[in-house]
Amino acid sequence: LDAFRGIAKTNPVFALGFTVLLLAQAGVPLTSGFVAKFGVIRAAVSTESYLLAVLAMISAVVAAYLYLRIMVSMWLAEPSSDVRPLQVGAAGRVSLAVTVAATLILGVFPSILLSLEDLGTRLAR
């Protein structure tokens, strides 16, 4: 956690991108993570696996708390003096931008991914 302390002060673009990805991991709406978590819980409920659905929701809440701790550390804490500031090269910046864009696009337009899922299901039969 110390490596992320105050990173928004030294590298705000990275912190913003990483925050979006953490929000996706937490399953926040309008991210691909929400689509994935919703799909898992919906599938569990549709097969009457209610315990699995409840466990998935509980684990999502616990994980969201852990991700929130990282975000608070990135944005509100002072940078750690014994940790060298993060330097992100061009490849890292491009990777982060592509990943954030994909996460948001698939979160806003989940039909892109869901149509591929339907195609895969049909091909598997």
RAURKA-V284482 format. One line per field, one symbol per residue. ss: DSSP state (H for helix, E for strand, L for the rest). psi: psi as a letter, one per 40 degrees, with the letter a starting at -180 (. if undefined). burial: I if it has 24 or more other C-alpha atoms within 12 Angstrom, else O. A space follows every 50 residues. Layout:
ss: ???
psi: ???
burial: ???
This chain:
ss: LHHHLLHHHHLHHHHHHHHHHHHHHHLLLLLHHHHHHHHHHHHHHHLLLH HHHHHHHHHHHHHHHHHHHHHHHHHHLLLLLLLLLLLLLHHHHHHHHHHH HHHHHHHHLLHHHHHHHHHHHHHHL
psi: dddeheddddgddddddddddddddefhieidddddddddddddddefgd ddddddddddddddddddddddddddiiihdehhihhhaddddddddddd ddddddddgeddddddddddddde.
burial: OOIIIIIIOIOOIIIOIIIIIIIIIIIIIIIIIIIIIIOIIOOOOOOOOO OOOOOIIOOIOOOIOOIIOIIOIIIOOOIOOOOOOIOOOOOOOOOIOOOI OIIIOIIOOIOOOOOOOOOOOOOOO
